[in-house]
Amino acid sequence: MQRFNILLFLLVVCFGTAMQAQTPAPKPDPALKKLHVMVGRWTGEGESKAGPLGPGGKITGEYDYRMILGGFYLQGRSTEKGPMGETRGLEIDGYDPVDKNFTSNIYSDDGRRFSGTLTVSGNTFTWEGKFVVSGKQNLLKDTFILAPDLMSGTEKAEISADGKTWTPFFEGKYTKAQPAPKK
C-alpha cells in the first residue's frame, strides 16, 4: 500500500509538472511598450511653488528608470535636492489589463506618497491621483511632455484640496543623460 501511495504521488507530481510545462509563460501586455521611452538615466531641474505643502524653490534631481519583474513594471528611482533638503524616491508603474489603464505608485523617504493612474497619449504622460504630504491628502495632476526626439521633456503639476480649485505646484525640465538600451 505504501508503494502505491508513493507511486501515485510521483505520478501526480510528474503529470502536474508536464501540464505546467505546456502552459506558456505570461507576457507583459503590449501597452507597456508605451513606458519604454522612459527607460534610462535622466537629470532634471525645476521650481516648486510655495504653498500648503511647503516652501517653494529650485529642485534638481537624477532619475533612473528601468523595466523590472519580467517587463511587467517600470521602476523609477530618484534623488532630488530642494528647499526641504535631499529626498529619495521610488516609483512603480504598471498596466492593469482589467481596467485597461496604467497604475502608478510613488514613495518618498520623507513620507510623501502618490497613488493614482498614468495616462499615456503620444508623447504626453499624465498622472492623476492622491498625493499625501505630512498626513494631508491632496489631489495631483502632473503632465510630462516628451520632446519629439524623446531625449528631453517638460513637466507641470497642479494640486487641489477639493478637486475644484487647482494651484500650480511644480514646473520642471528634464534631459535624458543615458538612452534606453537597444534590444
C-alpha positions in Angstrom: 0.0 0.0 0.0 2.8 2.4 0.9 4.4 1.7 -2.6 1.1 2.5 -4.2 0.9 5.9 -2.4 4.5 6.7 -3.4 3.8 5.8 -7.0 0.6 7.8 -7.0 2.4 10.8 -5.6 5.2 10.6 -8.2 2.6 10.2 -11.0 0.7 13.3 -9.8 3.9 15.3 -9.5 5.1 14.3 -13.0 1.7 15.0 -14.5 1.5 18.4 -12.8 5.0 19.3 -14.0 4.1 18.2 -17.5 0.9 20.3 -17.5 2.8 23.3 -16.2 5.5 23.0 -18.8 2.8 23.2 -21.5 1.3 26.4 -20.2 3.1 29.4 -21.9 4.7 31.9 -19.5 2.7 35.1 -19.2 4.0 38.0 -21.2 3.7 41.7 -20.4 0.8 43.5 -22.0 1.8 45.2 -25.3 0.5 48.5 -23.7 3.6 48.5 -21.5 5.8 49.4 -24.5 4.5 52.9 -24.2 6.5 53.2 -20.9 9.8 52.1 -22.5 10.6 55.6 -23.7 11.2 56.5 -20.0 13.9 53.8 -19.6 17.3 55.4 -19.0 19.0 57.9 -16.8 17.6 61.4 -16.6 18.6 64.7 -15.0 16.2 67.5 -14.2 15.7 70.9 -12.6 12.6 72.8 -11.8 10.8 75.1 -9.4 8.4 74.1 -6.7 5.7 76.7 -5.8 5.3 77.8 -2.2 2.0 76.7 -0.7 0.3 74.5 1.8 2.9 71.7 1.1 5.9 73.7 2.0 8.3 76.4 0.7 8.9 77.0 -2.9 12.3 76.9 -4.6 14.7 75.3 -7.0 14.8 71.5 -7.2 17.5 69.4 -9.0 17.4 65.7 -9.5 18.7 62.5 -11.0 16.2 59.8 -12.1 16.9 56.2 -13.2 14.1 54.2 -15.0 14.1 50.6 -16.0 11.7 47.8 -16.7 11.6 45.2 -13.9 9.9 41.9 -13.0 9.9 40.4 -16.5 8.9 43.7 -18.1 5.6 43.9 -16.3 6.5 47.1 -14.4 8.5 50.4 -14.9 10.6 51.3 -11.8 11.9 54.8 -11.3 14.4 55.7 -8.6 15.1 59.4 -7.8 17.4 61.6 -5.8 16.3 65.2 -5.5 17.7 68.3 -3.8 15.5 71.2 -3.0 14.2 73.6 -0.3 13.4 70.7 2.1 16.8 69.1 1.6 17.6 65.8 -0.2 15.0 63.2 -0.8 15.0 59.8 -2.5 12.0 58.3 -4.2 10.7 55.0 -5.7 8.1 54.9 -8.5 6.4 51.7 -9.8 4.2 52.0 -12.8 2.3 49.0 -14.3 -0.6 48.1 -16.6 -4.0 46.9 -15.3 -5.4 44.8 -18.2 -8.8 44.5 -16.5 -9.4 48.3 -16.2 -7.2 49.0 -19.3 -5.1 51.7 -17.6 -1.7 52.3 -16.1 -1.4 52.4 -12.3 1.3 54.5 -10.6 2.6 54.5 -7.0 5.4 56.8 -5.9 7.0 56.8 -2.5 9.5 59.3 -1.0 11.8 58.9 2.0 10.2 62.0 3.6 6.8 60.2 3.8 5.2 61.7 0.7 3.3 59.3 -1.5 1.2 59.3 -4.6 -1.3 56.7 -5.8 -3.2 57.0 -9.0 -3.3 56.5 -12.7 -1.0 57.3 -15.5 -2.3 58.1 -19.0 0.0 57.9 -22.0 -1.2 59.7 -25.2 1.6 60.0 -27.8 4.4 61.9 -26.0 2.2 63.1 -23.1 2.3 61.3 -19.8 -0.4 62.4 -17.3 -0.5 61.3 -13.6 -3.8 61.9 -11.7 -4.5 60.7 -8.2 -4.0 61.2 -4.5 -0.8 62.9 -3.2 -0.2 62.6 0.6 2.2 65.0 2.3 2.6 65.4 6.1 -0.6 63.3 6.7 -2.7 65.6 4.4 -4.2 64.4 1.2 -4.4 66.5 -1.9 -5.3 65.7 -5.5 -2.5 65.9 -8.0 -2.5 66.4 -11.8 1.0 66.1 -13.3 1.8 66.3 -17.0 5.1 65.4 -18.6 5.6 66.1 -22.3 8.4 64.4 -24.1 10.2 66.3 -26.9 9.9 64.7 -30.4 13.5 63.2 -30.1 12.4 61.5 -26.8 15.6 62.9 -25.1 14.1 65.7 -23.1 10.8 66.8 -21.6 8.9 69.4 -19.6 6.6 68.9 -16.6 3.8 70.9 -15.0 2.0 69.8 -11.9 -1.0 71.2 -10.0 -2.6 70.3 -6.7 -6.1 70.6 -5.2 -7.6 70.1 -1.8 -11.1 69.8 -3.2 -10.8 68.7 -6.9 -12.4 72.0 -7.9 -9.7 74.7 -7.4 -6.3 73.8 -8.8 -3.0 75.5 -7.8 0.3 75.3 -9.7 2.7 73.1 -7.7 5.8 72.4 -9.8 7.4 73.1 -13.2 10.5 71.4 -14.5 12.7 70.4 -17.4 14.4 67.0 -17.9 17.1 65.7 -20.1 17.9 62.0 -20.8 21.5 61.6 -19.9 21.6 57.9 -21.0 19.3 56.5 -23.6 17.4 53.3 -23.1 19.4 50.2 -24.1 18.8 48.8 -27.6 17.0 45.5 -27.7 
